[in-house]
Amino acid sequence: MKENSKVSAFILGAFLFLGLSALGYILGNAAIKFKEYERTVTVKGLSEREYEADIVIWPIQFTEASNDLGNLYSSIDVSTSKIKDFLEKNGISSTEISFSSPAITDKSAQQYGSNTKAEFRYTALQTVTVYSKNIKGVLAVMSKLSELGKKGIVFTGGDYQSQTEYIFTRLNKVKPEMIEEATRKAREVAQKFASDSQSTLGKIRKAYQGQFSINPRDKNNPQIKKVRVVSTVEYYLSD
């Protein structure tokens, strides 16, 4: 009986040893493979293109001054009509022209005890806005605005409210191909890295699409937009 027990214990021990050895081998290989999967490279791909803007918003601001409020409003109406006629004569549709309510300032109410009397009691700021998809046509009209200045209209400019805006609205249309280009360029960089390190490029581990940015190409051509996106991609590497 004792001999049988010893034999059984020996056989059981042998099986346990073999089992643990096999388990250790399997776990060892799994650890190696896991480490291989942990080898990654992170790269960035850039897509940058230039497009014409789709919409122009052109605010035309002018001022009028008078000591009589009624005369001031009459002068505003006359100048506004001159601007409207000028725009329509040069190809701007009436549907693309809008007018704001004039902002009237009473100088006598702003003197605050000063003895200096303003030449004109009332001043007015009026804005005529052009909203158009015909950007080239509007740019052509802008270059002729001095014709109205010769007729006595005093234009203002330089502040934020009088700046011309150029809007690009086709972002959703160009997004897919730009993302594809950025991802492709990222893979080219990763492939070069893998080749230089004598590795094999694997599947994507993570990918991040960056924010799209839309900016003027330069200060002299704000109607030309530079659209830019950077994609960040992390790839697995293996030997």
C-alpha positions in Angstrom: 0.0 0.0 0.0 2.8 2.3 0.9 4.6 1.6 -2.3 1.4 2.3 -4.3 0.9 5.6 -2.4 4.5 6.6 -3.2 4.0 5.8 -6.9 0.8 7.7 -7.0 2.4 10.7 -5.3 5.3 10.6 -7.7 3.0 10.4 -10.8 0.9 13.3 -9.4 4.0 15.3 -8.7 5.3 14.7 -12.2 2.0 15.8 -13.7 1.9 18.9 -11.6 5.5 19.7 -12.6 4.7 19.2 -16.3 1.5 21.2 -15.9 3.2 24.1 -14.2 6.0 24.0 -16.8 3.5 24.2 -19.6 1.6 27.0 -17.9 4.8 28.9 -17.4 5.7 28.5 -21.0 2.3 29.7 -22.2 2.4 32.6 -19.8 5.9 33.5 -20.9 4.9 33.6 -24.6 1.8 35.6 -23.7 4.0 38.1 -21.9 6.3 38.4 -24.8 3.5 38.9 -27.2 1.9 41.4 -24.8 5.2 43.3 -24.7 5.3 43.3 -28.5 1.8 44.8 -28.7 3.0 47.5 -26.2 5.5 48.8 -28.7 3.9 51.7 -30.5 4.8 54.9 -32.4 2.8 58.1 -32.4 2.9 60.3 -35.5 1.1 63.3 -36.9 -0.3 64.0 -40.4 -1.1 67.4 -41.8 -3.6 68.4 -44.4 -3.6 72.0 -45.5 -5.5 73.6 -48.4 -6.6 77.0 -49.7 -10.2 77.8 -50.7 -12.0 80.9 -51.8 -14.5 82.2 -49.2 -18.2 81.7 -50.0 -19.8 84.8 -48.5 -18.7 88.4 -47.9 -20.2 90.7 -45.3 -19.2 94.3 -46.1 -20.4 97.0 -43.7 -20.2 100.5 -45.2 -20.3 103.1 -42.4 -20.6 106.8 -42.9 -21.2 109.8 -40.6 -23.4 112.9 -40.9 -23.5 116.0 -38.7 -25.9 118.9 -38.2 -27.3 121.3 -35.6 -30.8 120.4 -36.6 -32.1 116.9 -36.0 -34.6 117.0 -38.8 -31.9 118.1 -41.3 -29.6 115.4 -39.9 -32.1 112.6 -40.7 -32.6 114.1 -44.2 -28.9 114.0 -44.9 -28.7 110.4 -43.7 -31.5 109.4 -46.1 -29.8 111.2 -49.0 -26.4 109.6 -48.4 -28.0 106.2 -47.9 -29.8 106.5 -51.2 -26.6 107.5 -53.0 -24.8 104.4 -51.6 -27.7 102.1 -52.6 -27.8 103.5 -56.1 -24.1 103.2 -56.4 -24.1 99.6 -55.3 -26.9 98.6 -57.6 -25.4 100.4 -60.5 -22.2 98.3 -60.0 -24.0 94.9 -59.9 -25.0 94.5 -56.3 -28.6 93.2 -56.0 -31.0 95.1 -53.8 -31.7 91.9 -51.9 -28.0 91.9 -50.8 -28.2 95.4 -49.3 -29.5 96.1 -45.8 -29.6 99.2 -43.6 -29.2 99.7 -39.9 -30.9 102.3 -37.7 -28.6 105.4 -37.5 -26.9 105.9 -34.1 -27.4 109.6 -33.1 -25.2 111.4 -30.7 -26.1 114.7 -29.0 -22.8 116.5 -28.3 -24.4 119.0 -26.0 -25.4 116.2 -23.6 -21.9 114.9 -23.5 -20.0 118.1 -22.6 -20.2 117.6 -18.9 -19.5 121.2 -17.9 -17.0 121.9 -20.6 -17.1 125.4 -22.0 -16.0 124.2 -25.4 -18.9 124.2 -27.8 -19.0 121.5 -30.5 -19.4 122.8 -34.1 -22.3 120.5 -34.6 -24.7 119.4 -31.9 -25.8 116.2 -33.5 -23.7 113.5 -35.3 -25.0 110.3 -36.8 -23.4 106.9 -37.7 -25.1 104.9 -40.3 -24.3 101.5 -41.7 -25.2 100.0 -45.1 -24.3 96.3 -45.2 -23.7 94.2 -48.3 -24.2 90.4 -47.7 -23.3 88.6 -50.9 -21.9 85.3 -52.4 -20.5 87.3 -55.3 -17.1 88.0 -53.7 -15.3 89.0 -56.8 -18.1 91.4 -57.7 -18.0 93.0 -54.3 -14.2 93.3 -54.3 -14.5 95.2 -57.6 -17.1 97.6 -56.1 -14.9 98.2 -53.1 -12.2 99.6 -55.3 -14.6 102.2 -56.6 -15.9 103.5 -53.3 -13.9 106.7 -53.6 -16.4 107.8 -56.2 -18.9 108.3 -53.4 -16.3 110.1 -51.3 -16.1 112.7 -54.0 -19.8 113.3 -53.6 -19.4 114.4 -50.0 -20.0 111.1 -48.1 -17.7 110.8 -45.1 -16.8 107.1 -44.6 -15.5 105.7 -41.3 -13.4 102.6 -40.8 -10.8 101.0 -38.6 -13.0 99.7 -35.8 -14.2 96.1 -35.4 -17.8 96.8 -36.5 -16.7 98.2 -39.8 -14.4 95.3 -40.8 -15.3 93.2 -43.8 -15.9 89.5 -43.1 -15.2 86.6 -45.5 -16.9 83.4 -44.5 -16.1 79.8 -45.6 -19.1 77.5 -45.4 -18.0 74.4 -47.2 -16.1 72.8 -44.4 -18.3 69.7 -44.1 -17.8 69.1 -47.8 -14.0 69.1 -47.7 -13.6 67.4 -44.3 -13.6 63.8 -45.4 -10.9 64.1 -48.0 -8.7 66.3 -45.8 -9.0 63.8 -42.9 -8.1 61.0 -45.3 -5.1 63.0 -46.5 -3.9 63.7 -43.0 -4.2 60.1 -42.0 -2.4 58.9 -45.1 0.5 61.3 -44.4 0.6 60.1 -40.8 0.9 56.5 -42.0 3.8 57.5 -44.3 5.7 59.0 -41.4 5.0 55.9 -39.3 6.1 53.6 -42.1 9.4 55.5 -42.5 10.0 55.3 -38.7 9.2 51.5 -38.7 11.6 51.0 -41.6 14.4 52.9 -40.0 14.0 51.0 -36.7 13.8 47.6 -38.6 10.3 47.1 -37.4 7.0 46.2 -39.0 4.1 48.7 -38.8 1.0 47.2 -37.3 -2.6 48.3 -36.9 -3.8 51.6 -35.5 -4.0 51.6 -31.7 -5.5 55.1 -31.3 -6.3 58.0 -33.6 -7.3 61.6 -32.8 -8.7 64.0 -35.3 -7.5 67.5 -34.5 -9.5 70.7 -34.7 -10.0 72.2 -38.1 -8.8 75.8 -38.3 -9.8 78.4 -40.9 -7.8 81.5 -41.3 -7.0 84.1 -44.0 -4.1 83.2 -46.2 -2.6 86.6 -45.6 -3.7 90.1 -44.5 -3.8 91.3 -48.1 -6.1 88.4 -49.3 -8.6 87.7 -46.5 -11.0 86.3 -49.0 -8.7 83.3 -49.5 -8.9 80.9 -46.6 -6.3 78.4 -45.4 -8.0 75.4 -44.0 -5.8 73.1 -41.8 -6.2 69.9 -39.8 -3.7 67.7 -38.0 -4.5 64.0 -37.3 -2.6 62.2 -34.5 -2.3 58.4 -35.0 -0.7 55.7 -32.8 0.4 52.5 -34.5 1.6 49.2 -33.1 5.1 48.1 -34.0 6.5 44.5 -34.2 9.8 42.9 -35.1 
